[in-house]
Structures are given as structure tokens and as C-alpha cells.
Amino acid sequence: MTTTTPADPSALPGRPPVVDRATWQTVRDELLVREKAHTHEGDALAAERRRLPMVELDATVEVVGADGPVPFLDLFQGRSELVVYKHMWHDGAPHQGQCEGCTVSAWHLKDAVYLNARGVSFAIVTTGTWDEVAPYVDFMGYTQPWYSVRDLAEPVGGDMGLFSCFLRDGDRVFLTYETTDRGTEPASGSFALLDMTPYGRGERWQETPEGWPEGDGPCWYWRTDVDGNPTWGPTGRPAPQWTRPGATPEETLGRHGHHH
């Protein structure tokens, strides 16, 4: 739909036309038809996920957490379902050198009260050694249970940067689903909210009205400096880290004698 309006010298270049509420509602309702179709297709995909075959794994495989080595079965905390986020890890890196993309997912899931209410437990695993992981978890203020899965094979270890879902039947454990690439996004509510805003995520790949801000590189806001300016340089760190007590621009924060 194209609507012409008188030129407004204060308008942003290329902004969508300004119309009355009734006209806006008509166009918005047209989009709603597509949005509902998108929602229903998502429901259909979720139904297919529930019908995927399962892979059994050894529930006695030990992972290392705050209480030392424990069997993978313990991650269920007695519940029948488990969602695991597999957090990437850079050995020997300071806190600000850890994965900013994984920080996005972990930060959005600082507690799992709603999952727990539905009988689903949540945990984070990573390939880092526990002596490095523990101070990082403390620094970030995370309350989720974290575990080291160093040197363990799939599906407990293996590839990181994704969500895995598991089902427990007594002492037996099964992998039921796993995400790939952007499949982690549903857990990060900020993405969905940004997608509703006029400028979106502000990333160059997205389609925007002609004349709208062109945007920056993908993931540009995942790292910032102390003033909140996006940067991937030596003064940058995963954006939430600046909210942590004692977070400074020091490059060796978290690991003495190591630089990233």
C-alpha cells in the first residue's frame, strides 16, 4: 500500500507515510492475517517436534558442577523434562573474552521459574574446565545450574551454542530435539521485541524502508564499551557484563596473566 502525504521537513528520510488511526488499522489488520498464519505454522512445527524420534544416552555420564562430578540424570532435578543450553567456552580467556552470543541466550534465561512450573528443568553446560567456569558464573551473577562437560561426546558434550531438549523415563534419558544456527532466538525475548520496533535489530541484513537507517553488522549490539557504545575492539565486552559489580575495562579481568 502506498500513501502520499505532504512533505514534513522534520520527518526522518524515507519514513513510512503518516495516516489516521482508521487507515493504520486497516493496513495493520492486513498484516495480522500473515502474522496469524505464521503463528499457526509455528504450532504445526512444534507438533512435528513432539513426534521426532529420540536418541537414548547414558544417564550415568558424569558432568562437573558446583557440587563436583554428578551423573547427567541429576540435571533433571527429579523432573521428567530438561532444557539445556550449551554455552561456548574460550579456554584461558578473561570474562570479557567469553562468547557474547552465548551470553545473549544465558542472560535471557537467568531463572527458569516458568519452565519449572511446567515440570521442565533448565541447566547450562560448557566445555570449559570448572575452575574457569565457576568464577565466570559468579561474576555474571547467574543462578542457573552450570556444568562442565569437558571431553564428553554428543549429546551431552559436542557442539556448543545451541539448545538441547531431553526426556527422562525413570533412569533412562533421551535426546528429543536440538536447535541449529538461529534456532536459539526464541529463548531471547529481546529479539522478538526488537523485531516489533520501527528500526528492528538495526542489522544490515534486515529489510527496511528506503531511506531508513542502513544498520550495522550482524550482532553489532552484543558487545559494548563502558559507555554503552557497540564495539568489537579491546575495550568491548558482552553487553550485560557492564551491569556486573566491579566490571571495568581491564583486559585481564577474571584471569590473571591471560589476554584474549
C-alpha positions in Angstrom: 0.0 0.0 0.0 1.4 3.4 -1.0 0.1 6.6 0.6 1.4 10.1 -0.2 1.5 12.8 2.4 2.6 16.4 2.4 6.4 16.8 2.9 7.4 17.2 6.5 10.8 18.9 6.9 11.2 17.3 10.4 10.5 13.8 9.1 13.1 11.1 9.0 14.2 10.4 5.5 12.2 7.6 3.9 9.9 7.1 6.9 6.6 5.3 6.2 3.6 7.5 5.5 1.7 9.2 8.3 -2.0 8.3 8.3 -5.0 8.4 10.6 -5.7 5.6 13.0 -8.5 4.1 10.9 -6.3 3.8 7.9 -3.5 2.5 10.0 -5.8 -0.2 11.5 -6.8 -1.4 8.0 -3.2 -1.9 6.9 -2.3 -3.4 10.3 -5.2 -5.9 10.0 -3.9 -7.0 6.6 -0.6 -7.8 8.2 -2.4 -9.6 11.0 -3.6 -12.3 8.6 0.0 -13.1 7.7 1.1 -13.0 11.4 -1.6 -15.5 12.3 -0.6 -17.8 9.5 3.0 -17.6 10.8 1.8 -18.4 14.3 -0.2 -21.4 13.2 2.7 -22.7 11.1 4.9 -22.4 14.2 2.3 -24.5 16.1 2.4 -27.1 13.3 6.2 -27.2 13.5 6.0 -27.7 17.3 3.7 -30.6 16.8 6.2 -32.2 14.5 8.9 -31.7 17.0 6.9 -33.7 19.5 6.8 -36.6 17.0 10.6 -36.7 16.3 12.3 -40.0 17.2 14.6 -40.0 20.3 18.2 -40.9 21.0 19.0 -42.6 24.2 22.1 -41.6 26.1 24.0 -42.9 29.1 22.3 -41.1 32.1 25.2 -42.0 34.3 27.8 -40.0 32.4 29.3 -37.5 34.8 29.4 -33.8 34.4 31.1 -31.4 36.8 29.2 -28.7 38.7 29.3 -26.8 41.9 29.0 -30.0 43.9 31.6 -31.8 41.9 31.0 -34.7 39.5 27.4 -35.7 39.2 25.5 -38.0 36.7 23.7 -36.3 33.9 20.5 -37.6 35.3 20.8 -35.1 38.2 20.3 -32.2 35.8 16.6 -33.2 35.7 16.3 -32.3 39.4 13.6 -35.1 39.6 11.6 -33.6 36.8 10.7 -35.5 33.6 11.9 -32.9 31.0 15.1 -30.9 30.7 16.2 -28.0 28.5 20.0 -27.5 28.3 21.8 -24.5 26.8 25.3 -25.5 25.5 27.5 -22.4 26.2 30.6 -22.0 24.1 33.9 -21.5 26.0 37.3 -20.0 25.2 40.0 -21.6 27.4 42.1 -19.1 29.4 40.1 -16.0 28.2 39.2 -13.3 30.7 35.5 -12.8 31.4 35.1 -10.2 28.6 36.6 -12.7 26.2 33.9 -15.3 26.5 31.2 -15.7 23.9 28.9 -12.7 23.6 26.4 -14.7 21.5 26.1 -17.3 24.2 25.8 -14.5 26.8 22.7 -13.4 24.9 21.0 -16.7 25.5 22.2 -17.3 29.0 21.3 -13.7 30.1 17.7 -14.1 28.9 17.3 -17.3 31.0 18.7 -16.2 34.3 16.0 -18.2 36.1 13.6 -21.0 35.0 10.6 -20.5 37.2 8.1 -20.8 34.4 9.8 -23.9 32.9 10.0 -25.4 36.4 6.3 -24.7 36.9 5.6 -27.0 33.9 7.9 -29.7 35.1 10.8 -28.7 33.0 14.3 -28.2 34.4 17.0 -26.0 32.9 20.7 -26.1 33.0 23.7 -24.7 31.2 26.7 -26.8 30.1 30.0 -25.7 28.7 33.3 -27.3 27.6 35.3 -25.0 30.0 37.1 -26.5 33.0 35.1 -26.0 36.2 37.9 -23.9 37.8 37.4 -21.4 35.0 33.7 -21.7 34.7 32.9 -21.2 38.4 34.4 -17.6 38.8 32.7 -16.6 35.5 29.3 -17.8 36.7 29.9 -15.9 39.9 30.9 -12.7 38.1 27.9 -12.8 35.9 25.6 -13.4 38.8 24.0 -16.4 37.1 21.7 -18.5 39.3 21.1 -21.3 36.7 22.9 -24.6 37.4 26.1 -24.7 35.3 28.2 -27.8 34.5 31.4 -28.6 32.7 31.1 -31.3 30.0 34.7 -31.2 29.0 35.9 -34.0 26.8 32.4 -35.5 26.7 30.8 -36.7 23.5 27.4 -35.9 22.0 24.7 -35.4 23.0 25.9 -34.3 26.5 29.0 -32.5 25.1 29.8 -32.0 21.4 28.8 -28.8 19.6 28.1 -25.7 21.7 25.9 -22.6 21.1 22.6 -24.4 21.0 19.6 -25.7 23.0 19.0 -29.4 23.6 15.9 -30.9 25.0 15.8 -34.2 26.9 13.1 -36.6 28.3 13.5 -38.8 31.3 11.8 -42.1 31.9 12.8 -43.4 35.2 16.6 -43.8 35.0 16.6 -43.6 31.2 17.3 -40.3 29.4 16.6 -39.4 25.7 17.6 -36.5 23.5 14.4 -35.3 21.8 15.3 -32.0 20.0 18.2 -29.7 19.3 18.5 -26.3 17.7 20.8 -25.0 15.0 22.1 -21.6 14.0 19.3 -19.0 14.7 17.2 -21.6 16.4 18.3 -20.2 19.7 16.5 -16.9 19.1 13.1 -17.8 20.6 14.7 -18.0 24.1 15.9 -14.4 23.8 12.8 -12.2 24.1 14.7 -9.0 23.1 15.0 -10.3 19.6 11.2 -10.6 19.2 10.7 -7.2 20.8 13.3 -5.5 18.5 11.6 -7.1 15.5 8.4 -5.2 16.5 10.2 -1.8 16.7 10.5 0.6 13.8 14.2 0.1 13.3 14.2 -3.6 14.1 17.5 -5.1 15.2 19.5 -2.4 13.4 21.4 -5.0 11.5 22.4 -4.5 7.9 20.9 -7.8 6.6 17.3 -6.8 7.5 14.9 -5.3 5.0 14.0 -1.7 5.9 12.1 1.1 4.2 14.1 3.1 1.7 16.0 5.9 3.5 15.7 4.2 6.9 19.0 3.9 8.8 21.1 1.3 7.0 22.1 -0.6 10.1 25.3 -2.1 11.2 26.9 -5.6 11.0 25.1 -8.6 12.4 25.2 -8.8 16.2 26.6 -5.3 16.5 25.0 -4.7 19.9 26.2 -7.9 21.5 29.4 -6.1 22.7 29.8 -2.6 24.1 32.4 -0.4 25.8 32.0 1.2 29.2 29.8 4.0 27.7 27.5 1.5 26.0 28.8 2.1 22.5 28.9 -1.1 20.4 32.4 -2.2 19.7 34.3 -5.4 19.0 37.6 -3.8 19.9 39.8 -4.4 23.0 37.5 -2.2 25.2 34.4 -4.2 24.3 32.8 -7.0 26.2 29.4 -8.8 26.2 26.9 -6.0 26.9 25.4 -7.4 30.1 28.8 -7.6 31.8 28.9 -3.9 32.4 26.0 -4.3 34.8 28.1 -6.7 37.0 29.7 -5.3 40.2 33.4 -4.5 39.6 33.1 -4.6 35.8 35.9 -2.4 34.4 37.7 -2.1 31.1 40.6 -4.1 32.4 41.6 -6.6 29.8 42.7 -9.2 32.3 39.6 -9.3 34.4 38.8 -12.8 35.6 42.1 -14.5 34.6 45.4 -13.1 35.7 48.2 -13.5 33.2 45.9 -14.3 30.3 44.8 -12.0 27.4 42.2 -12.6 24.8 
